[in-house]
């Protein structure tokens, strides 16, 4: 783990310690943007890309068992939705937090 990983975990835990209702409100607010099955696949791709593979496209595609172009496509759709390239900091920070919280509270398959 890196210092950045530990900082992300700390911030996610702080959100979670605010209580179940606060977590549910946050996730509902954020995930409301991703309500179709296809969009949920985008979130899974985003979480894998950001949290598991150090933003490596080929590693993310291997972890997800999809073609690298599929990962590119999904990330481009997310980029369009938010208006910035995925991975660009500090803009992507909130997406790191969202993905981290999803993992910590074990929501869906993120």
N, C-alpha and C positions, 0 to 999 in steps of 0.2 A: 504494500500500500504506500501511496505517496502522501505527502502533506496535503495536497489538494483533495485526495480521496477522503482523508480524515476530516478535513474542513467541510466537505460536502455532507458527509455522514452527520457531523455535528449540527449543521443547519437543518437537515431533514429531521433529525431527532427533536430539535427545538420546535419545529412545526408540529410534529407528532405529539409532543408533550403538552401542546395547547389543548389537547383533548380530541376525542373521536369526532365530535360534531365539527370542530374547526378543520380537522383533516378532511372529513367528508365534504364540507363546503368548498375547501380549496380544490380538491380533486374534481368535484363536480363542476366547479367553475372552469377549471383548466381543461378537463377532458370533455366538456360539452362541445369543444371544438372538434372532437374526434368521436363522433357518434355512429358512423357507419362501420360495417365490417372492414371495408378497405382502409378506412382511417385508423381503425384499431391496429391493423397490420403496420401502418405507418408508425404508430407509437411503439410497437414492438421493435421495429427496425431502428427507430430513434434511440431507444433504451440500449439496444445491443451495440449500436454504433458509438454512442457516447460513453456508456459505462463498462462495456465488456471488451471492446477492441481498440481502445485508444484512438478512435476515429479513423481506423484503418478500413477502407472500403472492402478489400479482398477478405480480410478476417471476418468482417460483419457478414459478408455473403456466405462464407463457409459456416459460420455459426447458425445462420438462419436457413441454410440449405436452399439458397436462391442464387440466381445469376447476379454478378456484380452490377449489371445494368438495372436490375430490379431495385437494388439498394439505392443506386443513383436516382432512379425515378422517384422512389418514395421520399428520399431526402429532399429532392427538388420540389415536390409537392408541399412538404412541410415548410421549406424555405419560402415558397410562394405565399403560404398561409400567414406566416409571421413577418415576411418582408425583409429577411436578412439571411445570409448563407449560414447553414448549420455548421457549427464549429467556430464561427467568428465570435470572439469575446469582446466585450462583456455581454453581448446580446444573448448568447446561447446559455448563459449562466442559469437563467430561470428554467430552461428546459432540462438542464442537469438536475436541478432541485426537483422538478416534477418527476423525472424518471427515477431519481433516488427515493423519493417518497413512495412512489408506486411499488418499488422493490421492497422497501422496508415494511410496508403495510400489506404486502403480498396481494395486491389487487390484480385480478385477471392474470394474464400471462406475460406481463411486462417485465 
